[in-house]
Amino acid sequence: MKPFKQFVSSVLFAAAAMAGHSSAWAHATLKSASPARDAEVATAPREISLQFNEKLEAAFSNARLVDSTGKEVSAGKATLDGADPSVMKLAVPALAPGRYKVEYVGVGHDGHRRKGDYAFTVK
């Protein structure tokens, strides 16, 4: 019976350890964006807003906007919202009608990089 008790103790210890550190395994994941993925907007946005599931590290997180030819149209680095560091904002110039792609890198406090992209269209 002793090996069974050791096994149960090990399983309980592992479960408790995982429960206590589950947030350390999370990575910065994009929850929502404005404009949204595959949106068709009548008015060109002046800013891209990306909402992540956790606070980001400003020094390692960024976004850029490119046109349909792959040319970057955003100028400058994305910034984190001062009131909510899980929100990244990117100012963009006046946009002509067309399809645009947002490319982003979000780095959470665990240090893991999460890269992604999505597109939207200005009518």
Rosetta blueprint (number, residue, H / E / L):
1 M L
2 K H
3 P H
4 F H
5 K H
6 Q H
7 F H
8 V H
9 S H
10 S H
11 V H
12 L H
13 F H
14 A H
15 A H
16 A H
17 A H
18 M H
19 A H
20 G H
21 H L
22 S H
23 S H
24 A H
25 W H
26 A L
27 H L
28 A L
29 T L
30 L E
31 K E
32 S E
33 A E
34 S E
35 P L
36 A L
37 R L
38 D L
39 A L
40 E E
41 V E
42 A L
43 T L
44 A L
45 P L
46 R L
47 E E
48 I E
49 S E
50 L E
51 Q E
52 F E
53 N L
54 E L
55 K L
56 L E
57 E L
58 A L
59 A L
60 F L
61 S L
62 N E
63 A E
64 R E
65 L E
66 V E
67 D L
68 S L
69 T L
70 G L
71 K L
72 E E
73 V L
74 S L
75 A L
76 G L
77 K L
78 A L
79 T E
80 L E
81 D L
82 G L
83 A L
84 D L
85 P L
86 S L
87 V E
88 M E
89 K E
90 L E
91 A E
92 V L
93 P L
94 A L
95 L L
96 A L
97 P L
98 G E
99 R E
100 Y E
101 K E
102 V E
103 E E
104 Y E
105 V E
106 G E
107 V E
108 G E
109 H L
110 D L
111 G L
112 H L
113 R E
114 R E
115 K E
116 G E
117 D E
118 Y E
119 A E
120 F E
121 T E
122 V E
123 K L
